[in-house]
Amino acid sequence: MALYELAYTLSVPLSVVLDMSYTELLGWHAFFESRPVGWREDNRTSLIMETFGAKDARKYFPSLSAAKKAEQDNPDKAAIGSIANSRMYQFLASSVGGPRIPL
């Protein structure tokens, strides 16, 4: 990612990015490799496509492949699109009677 793209993505002036340490720049680079810009929108679109009957719509979005690979490398992170790992599911599971959502 070019420096001006990083500044645009972070919504900061280019001078702020130019003042970052090398270690911080490497950290942002690693972050955006594991979570490419726009992956949330791609995930939402793939879920809508699957709702309308598309089979495995996630394969059309390279950003989701990168995010999925990052999750496999770091298993303590919640899976993309997984309701079982979401805060809402944890809230429902702690309610009286436990979860009743089929997974």
Long-range contacts (C-beta under 8 A, 24 or more apart in sequence): 1-28, 1-29, 1-32, 6-32, 9-37, 33-66, 33-70, 34-66, 34-67, 34-69, 34-70, 34-73, 35-66, 35-67, 35-70, 36-62, 36-63, 36-66, 36-67, 37-63, 38-63, 39-63, 39-64, 39-66, 39-67, 39-80, 43-67, 43-80, 43-81, 47-81
